[in-house]
Amino acid sequence: MMSGGGGGGKAREGAAGEAAAILLRYLREQNRPHSAQDAFGNLQREHGLGKTALVKALEQLTQQGKIKEKVYGKQKIYFPDQATELLDAILEGYPKSKKQFFEEVGIETDEDFHVTLPPI
């Protein structure tokens, strides 16, 4: 009996991993913020993802640092962690700080202007 339960857990982990891969690809392709409900509505029909699996995948991707999460009121918004993968590669060989690099190339961040997105 115990081995059967373990197999079910592995199947669910596989499904969660598959949901995370689909979700990450979707968020990168769309390149805009999504709530869990938005992502569910758009992916459920095409991929048959359940809302629970999708929410778990969003949490997993956030913990892994592959996407970002911001809370607006009672709603959480998720989006791909864009310019960091490329910036990390550039900054690896850059002799100055990230802030100095941003200043030199003219990158302005939301934080520079104390911008917060309005609730959806």
N, C-alpha and C positions, 0 to 999 in steps of 0.2 A: 504494500500500500504506500509506503513512504517513497519508493522510487517513482511511482506514478505521479505523486504530488510534485516531486522535483522536476519531472519532465514538463509538467504544466507551467511551472515557474520559468523554465528556460524558454518555452514557447512564448510566454508573455514578454520576457525580456527581449526576445528576437523581434516581436511585434513592436515593442516600444522603440527599439533601435531603428527599425524600418520607418516608423512614424517620424522619428527624429531626423532621419536622412531626407525623407520627403519634405518635411517642414523646413529644414535648413535650405534645401534647394529652392523651395517656393519663396521663402523670405528674401533670399539673395536675388532671385529673378525679378521679384516685384520691387525690391529696393525701396520699400516704404514701410512705415510702422503698421502693425496689425494688432488688434485685440485677439484674445483667444477665440471669441465668437466669430470675428471676421475670418480668421484662418480656418476655423471649423466649417463655416458656411461655404467657403471656397474649395476646401479640400475633401470634404465629406462625400460629395457626389462623385468626384473623379476617382478618389482613392479608397473610399469606404472607411475612412478613419473615424473612430468613435471620439466623442468629446473628452472623455476621461483619458484616453491614450494620448490625445493631442495636448491636453494640459500638462500631462506628465512629461511629454517630449519637450514642451516649451521650458519647463522647469529644469529638465536635464541639460538642454542646450545652454540655458542661462548659467547654470552651475559650471559647465565646461568652458564658459567664456566665449562660446561661438556666436551667441546673440546677446543683446542687451535688453534689460527690462526697466521700464520707468512706470511709476505709479502715479496716476492722475485721479484724484478722488478715490472712488471705489474700484476703478478699472486699471488693469495692468496692460501696458502696451509693449509689444516686442518688435525688435528690428535687428537687422544684421549688424554686426560689429564691423563697419566698413573700413575707413581709410586706414585701422590698426595693423592688419596683417602686412600691408605694403609699407606702412610707416616703420613697423618693427624691423623689416628687412633693411630699410634705408638707414635707420638710426643705429643699427648694429655696427656700421662702419663710420658713423658720424662722430666727430670728436667733441661736439658740444651737447648741451641738453636738448630735450625734446622741445621745450619752450623756445629756446634760442633758434632751433631749426624752423619752427612755425613762424617766428618773427622774420627770419631771413627770407623765407619763400612766400610770405604773405598769407599764411593760413590763419583764418579767424575761427574760433570755436564759439559754440553757444555760451559756454561758460565765460568767455571774454566779455560778453555783452549781457550776462545774467539773464539769458533767455530761458523761459519755460514754455512748453507747448500747452495750448489750451486744452481743456478736457474735451473728449470726443462725445 
